[in-house]
Amino acid sequence: MPPARPKVLGLAASLRNARWGAGSEKLVVDLATLPDKAALLAYLTKESERHLENFLEAGRRAGKDFLEIYRNLNKATGEAGLSNSEVALAAALWAALREGADIGHLSLAEFFTASGDVRRPDVLRRRLLEADAILLSGPVYFGDRGSLAETLVDFIARDDELRTAVAGRLYGGIAVGAKRNGGQETTLIYQMMDMLGLGMLAVGNDSDTTAQYGGTGHAGDVGTMHKDIYGIDTSMGVGRRIARVALALAEGGPLADRPRVAFLVLQDVDGIAQRTVDELLERLNRRMHATVVNLTTKSIRRCLACDICPTHIDTDDVYRCIITSSGDDLSDLHAELIQHDILVPVVATSHDRRRMISNYQTFIERTRYVRRGDYVWSDLLVVPLGLTEGIAYDSYPIRMLTSFLRHHTVLSRPLVARIVSGRAEGIDDLADGLATAVGVSERLVSGRLLIATQPDHRYNPVGYVLSANKDAEDEKLQRRRAMIEDRARRAEREAATRVAKPRAKENVVRS
Ligand SMILES: Cc1cc2nc3c(=O)[nH]c(=O)nc-3n(C[C@H](O)[C@H](O)[C@H](O)COP(=O)(O)O)c2cc1C
């Protein structure tokens, strides 16, 4: 059977959008004709410059005031040019298409009018319902998204059917700002939080440009985004990443065994985090194989910030941090930290820091060797669990998301509860949230394993190398190859035992 082709829908949240209606369809057709990155860049340059020309023709060249230019731009057919955030979105969609997804494009300005009305809501709903994944690209406004992206979040959140449908589907973001530190990352993080809140799963960009929060463009003036090649690369990275995970989810089905869940208790207050994990295990033990690692009782030394990390190239089962002293427990824990399907970092927080015992930050920094060892935690589902005595000032759920996403993982809605009278309030809700994530991970794991065993599967780790010169040495290359082969063999072994055999199709002869 040919592999499933998931649908990735690109949504442009630009108020300076150049494309709408038939122009969106035309963009998708055009992208499919571009054979390589050079052709893509040439196309993006042409369309970006065309957009500047749209402005000039609409009155900028003649020195007209902006209201008149704006009115003239609105008379256009929406078939030529690309605004800055549309350029980045087009790059991401092209990359998703090349990775094996079907793509679509919609401009939110076409639906959400300036007066606040929603034009043709049924069309937008249908397209959202059909999409396996959405890529949302927009400008940075005041270090955050603009009003079109905000309206999209509202549109989904206020519609029960849409909300139910998007739960468990994928989201990836792209933000374009005029300044280098204009708030691209803050925009991506806030937006990711809202999409996770809607029950979506979130991915960042891939390891080509080092795994971060999505596409980040640096372009201000009309018609300039095509010059930011790094920004285009990050956008292509989120396109590839969303397509790759969508493919796994589309291929995936039940597992023959149960998902392997690692609870990492990183910070506790009077044992509440550990007790909450125990309660969750009582409820869900039959749905998963759980390992609980209570890091608050371990000794985790600070990272040394080595210039070469990990110490050497080897297979994933080898501990490769330079810290091996007897006063540090991480080398002993290494085996517990790999070979899981879900990571649940657990943090309890108090108003009174004196009651907190924590290895949170030291542990996070010490995971550097895991990340730089070619992203050992790639594609794992991460479900942060945050318990707090005071929600207002607790940043841990967000920090867990942003640190773990850099491990090239897939994020699921954080489970957050208030601590009341020494217990997590709403344990049933936490258990429901975790059970949902366990169900998603079955599909993710089985799909990933199935894809890994397909003959034309390419696994090219593009992660960190020790250093460009050193990596060029034959020995290093061989070790790298051995590491890749070891991963492939492990995936094959796991696929043989863990992926449930598809049920035989009904064999009925109908006359
Ligand atoms: C109201 C407003 C607020 C903005 N705020 C920021 C900002 O906080 N940081 C930034 O880098 N750029 C900011 N910009 C610049 C836009 O993000 C930038 O021009 C972007 O390229 C627009 O994308 P577009 O052409 O796709 O609409 C702002 C622009 C406007 C109109």
Ligand as a Chemical Component Dictionary entry (heavy atoms), coordinates in Angstrom:
data_LIG
# 
_chem_comp.id                   LIG 
_chem_comp.type                 NON-POLYMER 
_chem_comp.pdbx_formal_charge   0 
_chem_comp.three_letter_code    LIG 
# 
loop_
_chem_comp_atom.comp_id 
_chem_comp_atom.atom_id 
_chem_comp_atom.alt_atom_id 
_chem_comp_atom.type_symbol 
_chem_comp_atom.charge 
_chem_comp_atom.model_Cartn_x 
_chem_comp_atom.model_Cartn_y 
_chem_comp_atom.model_Cartn_z 
_chem_comp_atom.pdbx_ordinal 
LIG C1  C1  C 0 1.284  46.806 14.600 1  
LIG C2  C2  C 0 2.645  46.259 14.269 2  
LIG C3  C3  C 0 3.465  45.805 15.284 3  
LIG C4  C4  C 0 4.715  45.232 15.006 4  
LIG N1  N1  N 0 5.467  44.754 16.032 5  
LIG C5  C5  C 0 6.652  44.159 15.773 6  
LIG C6  C6  C 0 7.430  43.595 16.819 7  
LIG O1  O1  O 0 7.062  43.597 17.990 8  
LIG N2  N2  N 0 8.601  43.015 16.491 9  
LIG C7  C7  C 0 9.061  42.967 15.196 10 
LIG O2  O2  O 0 10.152 42.442 14.976 11 
LIG N3  N3  N 0 8.330  43.473 14.182 12 
LIG C8  C8  C 0 7.140  44.061 14.439 13 
LIG N4  N4  N 0 6.373  44.550 13.401 14 
LIG C9  C9  C 0 6.851  44.378 12.000 15 
LIG C10 C10 C 0 6.228  43.174 11.284 16 
LIG O3  O3  O 0 6.269  42.010 12.064 17 
LIG C11 C11 C 0 6.987  42.901 9.975  18 
LIG O4  O4  O 0 6.863  44.009 9.139  19 
LIG C12 C12 C 0 6.563  41.650 9.207  20 
LIG O5  O5  O 0 7.482  41.445 8.151  21 
LIG C13 C13 C 0 5.184  41.734 8.597  22 
LIG O6  O6  O 0 4.885  40.520 7.959  23 
LIG P1  P1  P 0 3.896  40.472 6.717  24 
LIG O7  O7  O 0 4.553  41.263 5.619  25 
LIG O8  O8  O 0 3.769  39.056 6.328  26 
LIG O9  O9  O 0 2.583  41.032 7.155  27 
LIG C14 C14 C 0 5.159  45.146 13.661 28 
LIG C15 C15 C 0 4.335  45.643 12.626 29 
LIG C16 C16 C 0 3.099  46.190 12.930 30 
LIG C17 C17 C 0 2.221  46.678 11.790 31 
# 
loop_
_chem_comp_bond.comp_id 
_chem_comp_bond.atom_id_1 
_chem_comp_bond.atom_id_2 
_chem_comp_bond.value_order 
_chem_comp_bond.pdbx_ordinal 
LIG C1  C2  SING 1  
LIG C2  C3  SING 2  
LIG C2  C16 DOUB 3  
LIG C3  C4  DOUB 4  
LIG C4  N1  SING 5  
LIG C4  C14 SING 6  
LIG N1  C5  DOUB 7  
LIG C5  C6  SING 8  
LIG C5  C8  SING 9  
LIG C6  O1  DOUB 10 
LIG C6  N2  SING 11 
LIG N2  C7  SING 12 
LIG C7  O2  DOUB 13 
LIG C7  N3  SING 14 
LIG N3  C8  DOUB 15 
LIG C8  N4  SING 16 
LIG N4  C9  SING 17 
LIG N4  C14 SING 18 
LIG C9  C10 SING 19 
LIG C10 O3  SING 20 
LIG C10 C11 SING 21 
LIG C11 O4  SING 22 
LIG C11 C12 SING 23 
LIG C12 O5  SING 24 
LIG C12 C13 SING 25 
LIG C13 O6  SING 26 
LIG O6  P1  SING 27 
LIG P1  O7  DOUB 28 
LIG P1  O8  SING 29 
LIG P1  O9  SING 30 
LIG C14 C15 DOUB 31 
LIG C15 C16 SING 32 
LIG C16 C17 SING 33 
# 
